[in-house]
């Protein structure tokens, strides 16, 4: 009985979704390499395999590719660094980044994806340990232009129709960087573009769950200072709350509820705002963020003259 290979699966999903080989392999590998992969004549490296699967919206856990020992070591190291970023352990990243740099030949054109990831994590480290927004931005732009050569702030995706997860993370970081530098509308535009991309039904649900709540969290942070965006801010807060509940991502839920309550209070509807404040304060207390819970309550009492007897000792 004939076996069904990784190449067969990539080819079938690509054709089923109407993508040409040129669209799928753009900035990941050559068309000839993809053709050989689809015909089971070539085993892709881990990064190429992951990138192709991500573009197709398929979780890489559904199958595995043949990879070398070097590939596996590189994969484990990148997962380690990604874990540090997820847990805000930026101060521990220096040694891991140095180890990663030692495993990558920056002059090897075939290691473009590895170089892109290295530049991205260097930018994150720079932003959070050196507070150097300009240097971080330069690293992020250099990283994204490896696979999106025509990237610019007005058209962040260039001519691309499909994105890898690394590209999404880099573009999100660029949007946040622009906002922090005072270019609010430019940063907001990039995050809104990513939001629209993440809402595509073909994307893997698990990967959307990882990125969607945080994307909304960053959008709300940006929109909070733009008074003309008040109604849209409330809409995104509501969407983020529903998303956190649906995917079980509760890390940013109290923040989104607080911002929605504040935005509604600004419209003068204190009757609707108060229950949201109560829920947000309760969640913060459950999460043992008592200082933040007190700060939220104090702000609501001082700014909007709300009374919270339910939390009196």
N, C-alpha and C positions, 0 to 999 in steps of 0.2 A: 504494500500500500504506500502510495506517495506521501511524503511528509509535507506539512504546511509550515513553511519557514517564516522567519521575521520579515524577509524580503517580500514574500507573498502577501503578508498581512499589510505591510506599508503600501504596497502597490494597490491592493484591493480597496483599502480605506481611502487612499488618495483619489482613485478613480470614482469611488462612490460619492465623494464629496465634490467632485468636479474640479480638482486642482491639477494643473499641469506639473510635470517634473520640475520645470523652471521655477514655478511659484514655490513649490515645497522646499527645494534645495537652496533657494536664494541665500547667499552668504553663509551657508552651512557646509556645503560640499559642491563639487561640480556635478553637472547633469550626468556625465558619464559615470561618475562614482555612484550616484543614486541609481542609475540604470543597472549597474553591476550588483548593487545591494538587492534591488528588486528581483533580479534574476538569480539570486543566491550564489553569485560568483565572488562576492566580497563581503566580509564580516565588518560592520561599522565599528568605529571606536565608541566608547561609552558616551562621550559628549555629543558626537554626531547622532548616535542612536537616540539619546534623550531629546536633542533639539528637534529631530524629525517627528518624534512622538508627541512632543509638546505642541508643535505647530498643527498637528492633526487633532489635538485635543484628547489624546489617549494617555491614561496613566502608565508610566513606565513599569509599574509593578505587574502588569498583565502578562509580561513575558520578559525574557532576558536575552542579552546578546553575548557573543563570545568576546571576551576582553582580555587584555594582557595583565600581568601582575602590576606593571607600571600604571596602567589605566586604573586598576582597582585601588592602588595606593593614592593616586591623585583624587579619585572619587571620594574615598574616605576622608581625606584631608579637606576637600571642599565642603563636605557635609559637616565636618567639625567646625569650620569657620562660619558656615551659615547658621549653625546652632548658637554660636557665640553672639552673632548679630541678633538672632531672635530673642535671646535672653539678655540683651543689652550689656554683654560682657566685653565691651570694647577694649578695656585696658589689658585684656589677656590675648588680644589678637596679634600683637607684633611678632611673636616667635612663630606662630602658625603661618603668618603671611610670608615671613622670611623663608620658612621651609617650603612653602608653595612656590615661591619665586625660584628657589633652587632646583625645582623639578620641571620648570618650564623653559624652553629655549625661545626667547623673545624674538629671535631672528628667523625662526621656522614659521613659514607662512601657513603650514598645516596646523599649527597650534594657535590659530587666531581666537578660537572660542575660549581656550585656556587663558590666553592673554586678556581677553575681555573680562573674564571673571576676576582675574588678579587686579586689574585696574579698578574694577567696581569695589572690591573689598578694601583696597588702598584708600579709595575716596571715602568710604564709610568710616574707616579708622581715622583718617585725617579730619573729617568733619567733627567727630565726637571726642577726639583726644587733643587735637590742636586748635579746634574751632576756627579752622581756616576755610571759609566758604569759597573763596576764589580758587584755591588750589584744588579743593574737592570737586568744584564744578569742572575745572579743566580735565581732571582725571575721568569724570563721568562722561564728558563729551567725547574724549579720546576713546573710551570704552565702547560707547554706543555706535561711534562711527566705524568701528571694525565691521559691524554687520549692517548698519544703516548709514552708508557713506554720505548720503544727502540730508542727514538729520539737521533740522533747525527748529527753533522754538515755535515758529508759525506752523510748520508741518512736521511734527515730531516723528511720524512713522515713515517719512519719506514716501517712497513708492511701494512700501511693503503692505501686503494684505494679511500676512500671518506673522505672529510674534512668538518667540520662545519665552519661557518664564524668566530667564535672566534678563532679557530685553525689557520685559515688563517692570522688573525690579529696578533696573537702571533708569528707565524713563520716569518711574515714580520718584526715585531719589533726585533726579534732575528737577522735577516739578517742585518738590519740597525745598530744594536748594534755591531755586529762583524766588520762591515765596520768602524764604528767610533773608534773601538779599534785597527785598523790597520790591521785586518784580512780581506783584501779586497776581495780576491778570494772566501773565505768561505761565506762571506755575499752575494756576487754576485751569487754564486751557488744556495743558498736558494731562492733568489728572482726570479731567472730564472726558478726554479722548480715551484714556485707559479704562475709565468706567464703562463707556459704551462698548469697548472691545470685550471686557470681562462679562458683559451681559449676553454675549452670543451663546445660544443654546448648545453649540457643539463643544464648548470647552468642558474639560473634565470637572465634575462637581467638587471633588476633593481639593483640586488646585484652586478653583474659584473660591472655595471656602477659606483657604489660607490667605488670599489676597484681597477679596472683596470688602470685608469689614474694615481692614486697615486702610484701604483706599478711601472708603467713606469717612473714616476717622480723620484722615489727612485733609480731605475736601472740606469737612465741617470746620476744622481749625483755620483753614484759609478763608472761608466764607464768613467767619464770625466777625471779622473786622470790616467787612464790606456791607454797609447798611442797606444798599440797594438790592442786596441778595437775600434779604430776610425771609421771604416766602420760600425761596429755593433752599435756603438753609434748613428750614423746618422740614421740607420734603426729604432732603438727604438724611437728616437726623432720623426721621421716621423709617426710611428705607434701611438705614444702618441698624436701627433697633430690631426691625423685623429680620434682617439678615443674621444678626448675632444670635437671635433666638432660634432661627431655622437651622443654623450650622453649629450651634452650641459654642460659639466663640464669645465668651463673656468678658474678655479682658477689657474691651473698650465700651461695653454696654453702659456702665454708670456715667461715663463721660458723655456719651451721645444723649442719654436721657437728660443730663444736666443742661447741655447746650440747647436741647429742644425746649426745655422748660424756660430757660432764659430768653430764648428767641420769642416764644409765645408771650411771655410776660412783657417783653418790649412792645408787643402789639396792644397791650392793655388788657388782655384776657387772663387775669389773675386766677379766675375760677378754674380754668383749664390747666394753668401752669402749676398750681399748687400740688395736685396729685402726682405729677411727674417729679417734682422736687422731692416729695415724700418717698417715692419709689427709688429715686437715685440715691438719696441719703441712706436708705435702708440697705441698698446693694453695697454701697461703700462700707457700711458698718459690717456687713456679712463678710466682705473681702478683707476685713481688718485694716481698712484705710481710714481710721478714725479721724486723723487730723484733716484729711481732705473732706470727710463728711461734715466736720465742724465748720470748715471754711465755706462749703457750699451753703450750709444752713445760714451762716452768718451773713453771707452776701445776699441771700434771698430776703432775710429779715431786714437788713439795712437798706437795700436798694428798692425792694418792692413792698416792704412793710408787711410781709407775710408772717403769720404766727404758727409755730409748729409745736403744739402742746403734746403731741404723741411722742416726742423725743425728750420731754422733760424728765429729769432724774427723779 
